[in-house]
Amino acid sequence: SDDLAVPAQWPVSDMLDDWALLPAKPDWAGGLRDAWTPGEKAAGERLRRFLDETVAAYKKERDRPDRDSTSRLSPHLHFGDIGPRQVWHATQALEGQPGMGGTDSARRKFLAEIGWREFSYHLLYQFPQLPAEPLRENFAAFPWRDDDAGLKAWQKGKTGFPLVDAGMRQLWETGWMHNRVRMVAASFLIKDLMIPWQQGEAWFWDTLVDADLASNSASWQWVAGCGADAAPYFRIFNPVTQSEKFDPDGAYIRRFVPELANLSDKWIHKPWEAPTDILTDAGITLGDTYPTPIVNHADARKQALAAYEAIK
């Protein structure tokens, strides 16, 4: 029963190779294989490790993509390697035990995120059109753009905005992206490029190892401002300030955008503002070794807000 806490030992079937269904010719799953171990045993071990080592800092550090501060249970939850009730009860079992899995407030914050996952399922059940149509009907008239070049630059992590590009490359390499960066990347597609949220949703569906119809749909609508309890449309993530706040040392960017690795912390979040000699010393030629920004964020923000005013 998934109402039970995580047992000390998880049953492991020797009848099925967890990787038997992954592609072989061509083998496009190498990055996924390096990052994930599917199956019930791996899910239980990941949960125990999170509760023992990580959850204590979850509330404070969950938005830091440069740190291993989240549970990374989403693929296991999606594929049923572990159930949300198992996660809930294993976490609740540590309530009030000082030193066991961190503070109660940190654990409650983690459980709140499990609750949001279940809320997404509730939305999908009540509104089966969730994956395709905006819950707020006025957004059906939003003046979206047809921008194939912009969409491809976003998909490939070549927008010229380092945090967005790092997230999109992490997604392609590992099949997963940190949640804070998902919001920034989604906001960039929707509000800087004004590309329909459904196109971003479709890309995440194709590339996320934790691609979940309910969570994916609800989350994209949340960022777009057209879903239930959505972020207001005028909340537009600034990819530079988000990068400076949540990846202050540039460690996440350096990992997934290695061509910027030699830039200092001051310039790595906005290389287009770096002096030419700084770029040269770092081995960077904008437009060649790393793209110039494909949009001006300040101008794009104004255009997005004007489009929203037209349908409000």
VENDAZI-V168568 format. One record per backbone hydrogen bond with DSSP energy under -0.5 kcal/mol. NH is the residue of the N-H (numbers start at 0). CO is the residue of the C=O. Records with the same first field share a line. If there is no record, write none. Layout:
NH: CO ; CO
//
This chain:
3: 0
17: 15
19: 16
21: 18
24: 25
26: 23
27: 25
32: 28
33: 29
34: 30
35: 31
42: 38
43: 39
44: 40
45: 41
46: 42
47: 43
48: 44
49: 45
50: 46
51: 47
52: 48
53: 48 ; 49
54: 49
56: 53
57: 54
58: 54
60: 56
61: 57
63: 60
64: 62
65: 245
66: 63
68: 66
76: 72
77: 73
78: 74
79: 75 ; 76
80: 75
81: 75
86: 82
87: 83
88: 84
89: 85
90: 86
91: 87
92: 88
93: 90
94: 91
96: 93
97: 95
99: 96
100: 98
106: 102
107: 103
108: 104
109: 105
110: 106
111: 107
112: 108
113: 109
114: 110
115: 111
116: 112
117: 113
118: 114
119: 115
120: 116
121: 117
122: 118
123: 119
124: 120
125: 121
126: 122
129: 126
131: 128
132: 128
134: 225
135: 225
136: 134
138: 135
139: 136
140: 137
141: 138
143: 141
144: 193
146: 144
150: 146
151: 147
152: 148
153: 149
154: 150
155: 151
156: 152 ; 153
157: 152
161: 159
164: 160
165: 161
166: 162
167: 163
168: 164
169: 165
170: 166
171: 167
172: 168
173: 169
174: 169 ; 170
175: 169
181: 177
182: 178
183: 179
184: 180
185: 181
186: 182
187: 183
188: 184
189: 185
190: 186
191: 186 ; 187
192: 187
194: 188
195: 144
198: 195
199: 195
200: 196
201: 197
202: 198
203: 199
204: 200
205: 201
206: 202
207: 203
208: 174
209: 174
210: 207
215: 211
216: 212
217: 213
218: 214
219: 215
220: 216
221: 217
222: 218
223: 219
224: 220 ; 221
225: 220
226: 220
229: 226
230: 221
234: 231
235: 233
236: 234
238: 236
241: 237
242: 238
243: 239
244: 240
245: 241
246: 242
249: 246
253: 249
254: 250
255: 251
256: 252
259: 256
260: 257
262: 259
266: 263
267: 263
269: 266
272: 269
273: 270
278: 274
279: 275
280: 276
281: 277
282: 279
283: 278
286: 289
287: 284 ; 289
288: 284
289: 284
293: 158
296: 294
299: 295
300: 296
301: 297
302: 298
303: 299
304: 300
305: 301
306: 302
307: 303
308: 304
309: 305
310: 306 ; 307
311: 307
//
